Amino acid sequence: MPKRQDLKSILIIGSGPIVIGQACEFDYSGSQALRSLREDGIETILINSNPATIMTDPSMADHVYLLPLNTKSIIQILKEHPQIDAVLPTMGGQTALNLCIEADEKGIWKDFDVEIIGVDIDAINITEDRDKFRLLMEEIGVPMAPQATATSFLKGKEIAQEFGFPLCIRASFTLGGAGASIVYDEKEFEKSLSRGLEISPIHEVMIDKAMMGWKEYELELLRDDNDNVVIICSIENMDPMGIHTGDSITVAPAMTLSDKTYQKMRDMAIKMMRSIGEFAGGCNVQFAVSPDENEDIIAIEINPRVSRSSALASKATGYPIAKIAAKLAVGYTLDELDNQITKSTSALFEPTLDYVIVKIPRWNFDKFEGSDRTLGLQMKAVGEVMGIGRSFQEALHKATQSLEIKRNGLGADGKGYKDYNQIIEKLTYASWDRVFAIYDAIAMGIPLSKIYDITKIDMWYLKQYEELFNLEKEISTYTIDTLDRELLLEAKQKGYGDRQIAHMLGCLESQVYKKREELKIKRVYKLVDTCAAEFKAQTPYYYSTFESEIETADGEVSVSNESVVSDKKKIIVLGSGPNRIGQGIEFDYCCVHGVYAAKECGYETIMINCNPETVSTDFDTADKLYFEPVFWEHIYDIIKHEKPEGVIVQLGGQTALKLAEKLDRYGIPILGTSYRALDLAEDRGSFSTLLKDNNIPYPEFGVAETADEALKLADELDFPILVRPSYVLGGQGMKIVINKEELLEHVVDLLRKIPNNKLLLDHYLEGAIEAEADAICDGENVYIIGIMEHIEPCGVHSGDSNATLPAFNLGELVLEQIREYTKTIALALETKGLINIQFAIKDDKVYIIEANPRASRTVPFIAKAYKEPYVNYATKVMLGEKKVTDFNFNPQLEGFAIKQPVFSFNKFPNVNKKLGPEMKSTGESILFIDSLRDDTFYDLYARRKMYLSK
C-alpha cells in the first residue's frame, strides 16, 4: 500500500527540554522522522521548546515553533496552519504522548479535524492503564507478574497484604520510572505508596509482586498497515530485574537466551503488538525470564512509540527505526521501503549482527550531593555510551573507555577497589560503578558463585569477566620485551587499551604501541551493515577490532579492513561523548553543523563519537562515521588510517578539547584556534597576564596547589572566595566559601578527588550582575553573535541561569566595555572560530570571569533566537574558507529570548536544590517574550536572589 495521498501537512510534537529519563534520543528520532516525511514532499510543522537540538533547526522542518509544550500552543499552531491533516506524537517520548492525549481529551484534534497517526490513542491508554493491560494480556494468554492497581492509600495496603513483600510500586503516566520503587517492608511501602499516588497525574499506582533476580529482555518491533511485523533487535539487560532499563548495562543481541525461549518471546511480542490496537509504527516490549532451566517468560510492559531503546537498537543494527516508523505512519508498508544500508534489499527484513553491542549508562551523582546513589526502578542516568566489538569482552571494554570517568577500561589501571567490605557493598547495592566492582571482586578472589548470589547477574557474564582477569594476571608475569605476539593480540581482541597493557607490564603506553606496530597488530575497521555482510552495504558506518592474519592460497598474509580511504581532502570532527550535566546535546548540535559546513566546503567529513542517542552518530550525517570511544588510542589510529587535513576540537565540548594537547604533541593539525591558545585560556595565570597586558579588569585571584597555600591566599583575597579546580566543565567542584574553616574543608576534599590539580581562588564579587558574550573571530575580525544578561546574580553557574538575549538591564557604558573586551580577548587569543566570554558587572565596571575559545552551551540558543546559522559560519572560518567579513549577518528577534534551565531534582528527593557555582540543570527550553512586562519574566526576576548557595 503506497503513501496516503490525503496527508499533505503533518504536525510533529517534540520532547522538550532534556530531563533524566528523556534525553537526546528523541532529538535523533524526531530529526529522522522530519527528514523522512520531507523526502515524501509532506509539509512538516514542529513544536518543541528545546533550543539546543538539531530537531528545532530551521532547516529541519517547514515551520518550527519554539513554544511551551501545552495545549494552548497546540491551538495557536492549528489556528495558524488550518492545512494540518495529522499529528505524529510518537517521536517525542512520553512528553509528546501525554500532550497528544490531553489535546484529545479536550477535543482539540476533533475541533480542527486532525487525525492522530503512528499510534492509536486506545493503544496508549491500554499500555499505560495497568488494569486494562493486564486483562488484555490474560485474554491473549501472555503471563504477567501478579499485579493490581490502587487509586487510594487504603486499596494499596489491601493489595500489599494479599501479595506479600517485596513489592514493586509504579506511578501511572510518568516518565523514566518517576515515583517507582521496590519496597521490602510496610514502612517503606507506605512512604512509596503516598509518593506514587501524589506523582501520578491520574493519582494511580500499580503494585506488582517484585520478580527480583529474574533476567530482563527487550525487543524492538516495527509493524505496518498490512500487519507485517519485523523484530529489529533483541536487547538483554546484564543487570537483572529491579534496575530501570535506562540504568542497566544492556547487550545486543541477547546473549544468554536459549533459541526456544527467544522464539517464544518473539511470538509473544508480536501477539502483544497486534492486540493493543490498529497502528503502524515502532514498539518496544519488555520481558522478564526466570533464571532457571524452565526459562518462564512474563511480560513487563509495551511502549507503542520510539524510545531510548529504539535509538540504541537503530545504532546497534544500522536500521533507522524512527525514519521507517515515520514512513509507516503515512501509509507505506515495509516491503515497499528500501533497507537504508544496503539500498538493494527491502526494509521487510530482520537485521543480523556479526558483532556485539554494549551500552553503559553515564550518571552524574557528584552533582547531587546527598542523593541516594543506589540504582532501582527510577531512572537516574543522564546519558549513555555504546561500544561495538567482535566479542562481548571487547564491546564492554570499549564502552567503559567511552564513559570519560578517568578509567581506562576494566581493571589494569590501579583504580580498582581493594577493600572487601566496600566491594561487597558495591555489589549488593547497585551503583554507577558496579560494572567495575565485579572485576575488582574477581581480582580479590571472591568466588563467582558468591558474586552471582549477591547480584543475580547471569553466570555467563561473570565468566566473561573472569576470563578477562585471568588474561590480565597472565600478562602481568611478562615484561614488554618478553610478551609474545599471541598474548598481546588476545589482549587487544578482548578490548584492553594500550594504557592498561602498559600498567600490567610496568612500562609506558608508547612502548606498548611501538611493540604493536613492530608485531603488526593493527586495528582494522568493519562495517555496521545490518545483514552480517550477506549483502553489500552502501553506508560508511564503522567500528574497530583486531583480527588474526589470514593466509590466502597464493601465500599472501593480510587482515581484512573494510574502511577504504579515499583520496579526497578530509577533516575529522571529534564528538562530545556521553551526555552529562555541563555537556549536553548543545555540543552535538555544534558537531552536526560543523560536519554540514565542512561538506559545503568540499571536504570529506569524518565523525568520531560513541553516544548512541545523538544525530551526530546517525549513519548519514557525516560522510564516514566511526562509532568509537573518544579516547586517545582509538582516535590516533583513525587519524593514521584516514590522514585528514586536520581535526576540529572546538565543537565537541570539554571531551574534544581535552584531546587537543595530545593532537598537538603528535603534530596533528588542529583546525581553528590553536592548542596554545586553548591552553592559555584554561591556565588562569597566563590568562590573567594577558588581561593585565590589555588593561582588562578581573577579580583578584590566586592559584594554590596545597591547602596551606590556599589558607595563605585567603588573607590576601578577602572572603567570600570562589574556589574551583582548573580544566573542568559544568563548574565541577566549584564552591563559594565564606570563612577559613569552609575553605580548608573544600580544598582538602577537592585535592583528594582531583589530585595534582591547580585550584583557583577568586575574590567573589558579591551582588554582581553576570553576563556572557559569544563571538566568531577569524584572527583579524570579530563579530559578536550575542550578549546575554543573566537574571540570577553572579555566582549561579551560567548553565543554571536564565540567560536573556539581548541584555535587559545593562547601560550603553557597560555594553561598550563588554564589546571592547570581547574583541580584544578574541584577538589576543588568536581565536579562529567561536569564543565565549563570561563577565561580572559591579558598579558599572566589567570584570572578566573566564574565556572559552570554543563552542559554548549558548551558541545553539543564540542561533535559534536570531535565526542565523552561526556554527556553519564559524566552521567555515575555522577551515580558513571564509573571513568574518564574508558573511551578511542579519539577526532577527523581536522582544527577548530567555534560555531557561530545566532541572531533574524530582529524581533525587533529598537533595539540596539551591543553585550555586556548580551546574545542576539537565536541559533547557527557550521562551520568547514581547516585553519585560511579561508575567514570566517578572516572576523570574522576583525570585532571582533566593537560589544563591554559598
Buried (B, 14 or more C-beta within 10 A) or exposed (E): EEBBEEBEBBBBBBBBBBBBBBBBBBBBBBBBBBBBBBEBEBBBBBBBBBBBBBBBBEEBBBBBBBBBBBEEBBBBBBEEBEEBBBBBBBBBBBBBBBBBBBBBEEEBBEEBEBEBBBBBBEBBBBBBBBBBBBEBBEEEEBEBBBBBBBBEEEBBBEBBEEBEBBBBBBBBBBBBBBBBBBBEEEEBBBEBBEBBBEBBEEBBBBBBBBBEBBBBBBBBBBBBBBEBBBBBBBBBBBBBBBBBBBBBBBBBBBBBBEEEBBEBBBEBBBBBBEBBBEBBBBBBBBBBBBBEEEBBBBBBBBBBBBBBBBBBBBBBBBBBBBBBBBBBBBBBBBEBBEBBBBEEBEBBBBBEBEBBBBBBBBBBBBBBEEBBBEBBBBBBBBBBBBBBBBBBBBBBBBBBBBBBBEBBBBBBBEBBBEEEEEBBBBBEBBBBBBBBBBBBBBBBEBEBEEBBEBBBBBBEBBEBBBBBBEBBEEBEEBEBEEBEEEBBBBBBBBBBBBBBBBBBBEBEBEBBBEBBEEBEBBBBBBBBBBBEEEBEBBBBBBBBBBBEEEEEEEEEEEBEBBBEEEEEEBBBBBBBBBBBBBBBBBBBBBBBBBBBBBBEBEBBBBBBBBBBBBBBBBBBBBBBBBBBBBBBBBBBBBBEBBEBBBBBBBBBBBBBBBBBEEBBEEEBEBBBBBBEBBBBBBBBBEBBEBBEEBEBBBBBBBBBEEBEBBBEBBEEBEBBBBBBBBBBBBBBBBBBBEEBEBBBEBBEEBBEEBEEBBBBBBBBBBEBBBBBBBBBBBBEBBBBBBBBBBBBBBBBBBBBBBBBBBBBEBEEEBBEBBBEBBBBBBBBBBBBBBBBBBBBBBEEEBBBBBBBBBBBBBBBBBBBBBEBBBBBBBBBBBBBBBEBEEBEEEBEBEEBBBBBBBBBBBBBEEBBEEBBBBBBBBBBBBBBBEEEEBEEBEEBBEEBEEBBBB
